[in-house]
Amino acid sequence: MNLCTLAKFSASGPVKKDLMKTAGSNIVIVGLETGQVIQPHPEPYAVVFVVLQGKGSSLPEQQSIPSNPYILFP
């Protein structure tokens, strides 16, 4: 399955689609257009981002993350 085909995008902000929810974890796809961000917020679980297409950055370092399904960053 190509996960990129499941992503949805909106000019009004990030679009989150739940793929799986369990008692200990959630798996979601978040579609972001250029310039959109996910604001830092506390979560009761660990969060891992995988950039499937395009590039992203993580706060607070603003480290650029290229698209590559093998690169994970917390």
N, C-alpha and C positions, 0 to 999 in steps of 0.2 A: 504494500500500500504506500502511495506517495503522500506523506503527511502534508506537504505544501498545498495539495488540492483541497484540504479541509479548512485551510485558513480563510477567514473573511476579513475585510478591511473596511474602514469608515473614516471619512475626513473629520468626523466629530470626535474621534478618539480611538484608543485600542479596543479591539473586539476579542473577547475571551470565549472560547468554546471548550466546554468540559468533555474530555474523552473518557475518563474513568475516575470515580470517587470511591475511596475505601476509608475505613476507620483511621488508617495511618498515613494516607497520602492521596494526593490528587494529581492527575495528569491532565494538562490543558494545553491548548494551542492559543497563542495570543498573536493576532495580526496587528502590526503597527505600520503606519505609513511614515514616510520620511519626516523626521522632526518630532514624532510622537514619543512619549516616554511613559514608563510605568513608575509612578511616584513611589519612593521608599515607604514601606509600611510593614508593621510587624506581622508575622505569621506564626502559628503555633507548631510549625513543622519546618524542616529544612527545605530550601528552594534551590533548584538547579535549572539554569537556562541553557537551552541548546539552540543556537542560531542556525536555522535551516536554509535561509536565503537572505542575501543582503549582508549587512554588518550591524553590529550593535556595540554598546559600551556599557560597562558596569560602574556603578557609583560605589564609593566616592572616588575611586582612582581614575575614572573615565578612560579605562584601558580599552582600546579598540579590539573588538572580537570579530574576525572574518567569518563568513559563512563556511561551515564545514561540519557535517553531522557527527564528526568525531571529537569536536572540541566542546568540552563542558566547563562551565564556570559557576561557582556558587554565588 
